[in-house]
């Protein structure tokens, strides 16, 4: 947990730790987050974080797109785009790669930002009638 908090801070985000599904839902419903990490092992989620991922993916489109969601689990491969897509996350991280977490998240966030930069430019042109 300390490594995750340090990583989130190093990436410029303010960490907020919650330990159960209902607390996570309340927090995610109450405010916006630029980075969300979902642990695949929560004591009250036998589905391994899926309840939180489902909640996140039911948020309005623009709000969900503003979040970068990393699903961290011992059962997933790091940066497995297919698995991330299936789970509704932007990125998957295997817990065995925890020491590289900052590097992995930074790369994933940069790739997402580049994609959405183009998306936002095209969207702006369409709305301006260009």
Secondary structure, DSSP 8 states (H G I E B T S, - for coil): -HHHHHHHHHTT-------SHHHHHHHHHHS--SEEEEES-BTTBTTSSHHHHHHHHTS-HHHHHT-EEEEEETTS-TT-HHHHHHHT-SEEEEGGGGGGHHHHHHHHHHHHHHHHHHHHHHHHHHHHT-
